[in-house]
């Protein structure tokens, strides 16, 4: 019942994104959102750069500053998006990028708790020390009209993380236990927990990359993206039908150079797992992958002559 109620609440949100062209499969991939953010930043920069008003220097300076910031965000997003394509190029790059993805996924709950704790201690410290200094760096509630500015909040976050306080502030006996509790909670407990999360994410990434499933899944995404792009280009330009050859080269170039049956078996098992994960997607890339899989299965049949028949049975299953 609770699941049905949750689905009903999210029904109109799903309909909204689907009508925009963002299917569930599209929304489930974080790399697509990074691409969308980059496009939004670039679009804003183009609009502001082309929309300056002559003679309005103040407005132009303001737009220029925001435009430069969005330029930076767009460049960072584009380089981050390139990781998506790099992980389909090499199995070692795929392992490292998988580790980064696992860390980001596992750190989501950690960052919520970490932010909550920092905010709590920041507000407590502010209540203790807002009357000690009244300059522009740490202004009081009174000097800001009873409101706390964003700059003050960021300053308190910085001070809480690094324990950056003046020594005379800690002379109050009631503050010392609070300082010890905050340092123990944030610096010792939370940071060690962060190290443990990263270590566990690395172990999970190594286990998945050892099987090769992640690499072949990333490779299939790369192939399907190139497939879509080339098909769209061929609609508008009279190009030769080289799409299947291009996809086939993408597949073959990543295989091991050695002809050892064990290596071939491992690659084939990984390819089977990747195809099963994306079996609902009917594209020419999947068909080409299946054709290549048949070729590799034939090679494995030849390897049975050297005593690898039990392994071949596993692959057939």
Phi, psi and omega in degrees: 000317179295321178295320178295320180295320179294321178295323178294321180295322182271003184296312183291330176294316179296320179297319181299310181292324180294320178294333176283352182101005181262092180290171180298320178296321178293317183291334183284350181258114183295335180294329177293323178291325176297318177297317179298320177297318178299316179296322178295317178297315181296320179297318179296317180298317179296318181295318182287321180293327180269354185247020178295143177265128180294133177087350179261080188293321181297313180295324180293319179297319179296316178295321181296320180295313179296322180297319178296320178297317179291329173301315180297315180297320180295317180296316178298318179295322180294316178295324176294322179294331179295335177299329179300322180277328180294327183291345176265003182267322187213143184291331178288319174296322179298321179296314182292317180291325175299320178299318178296318179296317179296321179297316180297318180295317182286338184272356182298309178293324179298317182294326177296313180294319180297315178297320179298316181293318180296318179297318180298310180292328178297314180293323178295316178296323179296319178297328178285317195246004184292342180267353185285314180238138182234026178275186184290337182290315178231075182288156181270173175299324182295323183284341180254020177071028179083007179241146180263122183281164179295325178299322178294318180298315179296322178296320179293322176300314181298314181296322182291319182295314186265359182063036186270090178226155178287141184303324182294340178293327184274003178290339177288127184297329182287342182272331185300314176300322179296319179297317180295319180296316181294318180293321179293319184289315187272309187284320186268302186292306186292320180291322175293325175295322177297318178298319179295321179296315180296319179297317179294321178296322178295318179296318178296320179295320180294322179294318180290321182288332178298321178287337178086358183295319182295319181298317182287329174296316177297320178296322179293322175300317180297318180294316181293324176296313179296325177299312181296316181297313182294324178294321177294323178294320182293338177291330186252344182231140180283079180262157177288151181286078181253011186296313183296321178295321180297315180294319180297320178295322177300323181287310187292323185297339184266355180287158178293146179285334181282158182252025181290135181301323181297318178293318178297321179296316181297316179297320182292318177299319179295321179295320178299315180297321180292320180293320178298325180291328183247026187291340181284345182271115182263096178227165177296334178296319178296319179298317179294324177296319179294322177296318179294325179296322178298320179297317182290326177295323177296321178295324179290328177296323176293331181288342180295340178298331182268013174095026181250027181297318179300321179295322179297324178298323178296317180297317180298326177294000000 
